[in-house]
């Protein structure tokens, strides 16, 4: 019978074949490696994957709690194991997904911290006033993050052919390699046009955003760029690329955009994921009321 490690390796290979992001494969790989290691105690033979039953999984889950892990980390590890067993069922290697019977711990919903429109505009305006070598590129990055609400992984994955500057659209490849079309805001379009006039790269490099060596930027470099501007302009090191995505969704909703339209723009698979922004808007509305209403 296949071992747990064989199962992990084959499942990760299948994720790559299905077009999962490198980030997803890396995280699942780390969690499943720890899962396999747990069932390899010293001086004993690890069980085959078919021998993993619910009591053994509950023992593994108890070990996660004993480590003092955060609830979100435990939920992620359970999800990885469930997904692997679902794959094994599909392949006919095990008769059923025993991991589906594990109870998932509930996590308290935390609303995202959202920059106000004033702070967002101050950051973008201030960044544009800073003279430095890659200003046009960096401004295109910042304006696109806020003007399209895309994830940092989606941004660094953009190629030149994904842009239609004439019509003002960008083709975005999201989670699971799903594509969507997103309109480009006016200021982002202007920033991209300025960047296109100074972008230099080898002819074979099709990535939109390039580093100093003329190769595709990675998400870590973009995070560093965003943090540097946020610290310099507004003195806030907590701002990260996803902060612009939160701001994009919240500001659209506050200005009357339809929730399902925002769901499509963000590339959310479930409307419930998008609905958290209604709670953010309500929280902001209550704050304004408490501050301004004479009877508050």
N, C-alpha and C positions, 0 to 999 in steps of 0.2 A: 504493500500500500504506500501511496505517496507520503512523504514526511511533511511536517509543517513548513520547513524551510523551502522545500520544493514547491509547495503551494504558494508561498509568499512570492518566490521568484517568478512563477508563471503568472500570477495575478498582476504583478507590477509590469511585466512584459505586455500583458493584455491591455493595461491602462495606457501604455505608450502607443500601442496599435490603435486604440480608440481616440487618440488625439488629446489625452489629458495633459494639462500643463505640467511643466517641469516642477513647479511648486507643489502641485498636488501629488505627483509621483514621489517627490522627495519626502513630503510629510507622511504619506501613507507608508512609504518604505521604512521610515524611522519608527513609526508606531508598530508596524508588523514585525520588524526586527526585534523590538523589545518583547512583543508577544511570543515570538518563537524562542527567544532566549529564556523566557520564564519557564518554558516547558523542557528545558535542558539542564536539569539540576546535576551537580557533580556526581560521578560514580553511578549513574543510572541511565537507562536507555530512554530517550524521549519517545512519547507516544506518536503513533501515526495520526494523521489529520482526522481519519475516520473515528479514532478513539476519543476525540475531544467531545465530551458531553456537557450537559448543562451544569452539573456539579463542579466539573473542572473549570468551566468558564466563570462560575460564581466565585470560585477560589481565586482565580486570576483577578477578577474585579475587586475582591476584597483586598488583594495586595496593592491595587492602585490607590484605594482609600487609605491604606496603611502608610503609603508614601506621602500622604498629605497633598496630593495633586489637586489643582483647581478643578471645579466641576466641568468647565468647558474643555479641559484637557482630557478628562475621563470620557466625556461624550464623544470627543473626536476619536479616541482610541477604540471605543465600542463601534463607532461608525465604520472605521477601517476594517475591523474584524468581521462585522456583518457583511460588508461589501465583498470581502474575500470569500466568505462562505457562500454568498449568493452566486459568485462566479463558479465556485466548485460544484454547486448544485447544477448550474447551467451546463457544466462540462460533464456531468454524470459521475463525478468523483465521490461525492457524498450524497446520501439520500435526501437530506433536508438541511435547512439553515438553522442549526441549533442556536446560533448567536442571536437570531431574531427574537428569541424568548428572554433575552437579558433585559432587565428593567433599566431604562436610561434615566440617570438622575436629572431632575429638573434644574434649570438655571434661571436665575432671576434676570428678567429682561432689563438691559441697561440701554438707555437712550444715548445715541451718539452725541458727542459735543460738536456743536455746529457753529462755524464762524458766522457772524452777522454779515449782512450785505455791505455794511460800512467798512468792516474790518477786511473783508475780502477785496473790496475795491481799493482800499488803502494799500494793501499788500501788492496788488497788481500794479497800481500806479507808481508806488515807490520802487518796485523792482525795475520798472521800465526806465527809471531815472538814473539807475546805477550804470556807470560806464565800465564795461569789462569785455573781455575777448569774445565770449559766447553769448552776448546779450540777446541777439536775435533768436538764437536757438532756445535759450532759457525762457524768454518771454513766450515763444510759441508753445513750449511745454506747459507753462503755467496757465496760459490762456486756454489751451486745449483741455487741460484737466478740469478747469472750472466751466468752460464754455460747452463741453460735451459730457461731462460727468463720467468719463471713462476711468477704468481701473488702471493702476500703474503698469500691470502686466500687459494690458491691452494697448497702452500707449507705446511701450517699448517694442511691441510686436508689429507696429504699423510700418508698412512699406509705402514707397512713393505712389505705387499704383492704387493704393487704398484711398487716396485723396481725389476728390473732384472739386477743385477750387473754383471752377467756373460755376457749378451748380450749388456749391456750398454744402457738400455731403462728405462723410467719411465712413468707410466700411470698417467695422470693428469685429475682431474675432474674440468672443468672450469665453466663458467657462464651457468646457466640453467642445471647444472649437466651433461653437455656434456663432454664426455671423448675423450682424444687424447693421442697419444703416442709421446713422445719427447726423442730424443737421449741425452744421458748424456755426456758432454764434458769430456775429459781425466782428467783434474785436479779436476773436480767435482767428477768423479768416484773414484779417489784416496782418496779424502777427505771423501767420503761416506764409503769407505772400512775401513779407519782409525777409523771413528766414530763407525762403526758396531762392532769393537773389544772392545769398552769401554762402549757401550750403556747398561744401566742397568734399568730394569723396572719390575713391576709385570708381570707375565706370560700373564694375560688377556689384558694388554695394547698393542694395535697394532699400536698406533701412531708412526710415524718415529721419530719426534722430541719431546723430553720430557723436562719438566722443573725440577727444583730442587726436587720436590715431586714425580717425576716419572710419571707425567701425561702430556697429550698433551699440547704443547705450544699454546698460542693464538696469533693472529696477532699483538696485542699491545705489547706483550713481544718481538716479532721478530723486530718490529720497534725500540724498545728501544735498542736491541742488535746492530742493524745496526747503529743507531745514535751514540752509545758509541764508536764503532770501528772507524767510520768516523771522529769523533771529535778527538780521540786519535791519529790516524795515519795520516790523511791528514788535520785535523783542519777545517772540513766542517760539520756543523750541519744540512745543508740542504739535505744531502744524506739520502734517505729513501729506503725501499725495491723496490719500483717501479723504482728508479733510475737505478737499475741493469737491469730491463726489457727494459728500454729505451736504455741503453748502448748495451745490447745484440742485439736488432733489428738493431740499427744504425751501429754497428761494422760489423754485418753480411752483411748488404747492402753495406757498404763501401768496403768489401772484395769480392764483386761480387755475393752474394747470390741472387737467384731469389725472386722477391717480393711475388709471390704467395706461394712459399715455406715458406717464413717468416710468411705469413698470417696463414698458417697451424700450424706452430710451436708455434705461439703466441695464437692461438685459436680465432682469430678475425672472427666474422660472416661476416663482409664486408671488401672488399679489400680497400675501401676508408679510413678505420681506419688505415690500415697499411701504406697507401701512405704518411702519414704525415712524415714518416721517410725519404722519398726521399727528402722532403723539408729541413729536418735537414742536410742530407748529402750534399745537394747543398749549403746550408748556410756555412757549414764547408769548402767546396771546395772553395767558393768565398773568405772566410777569409784567406785561405792558399795562394790563388792567390794574394790578396791585399798585403799580407805580403812579398811574395817572388818574384813576377814578377817585373822586373826593370821598366816597363812602367805602372805599376798599379797606 
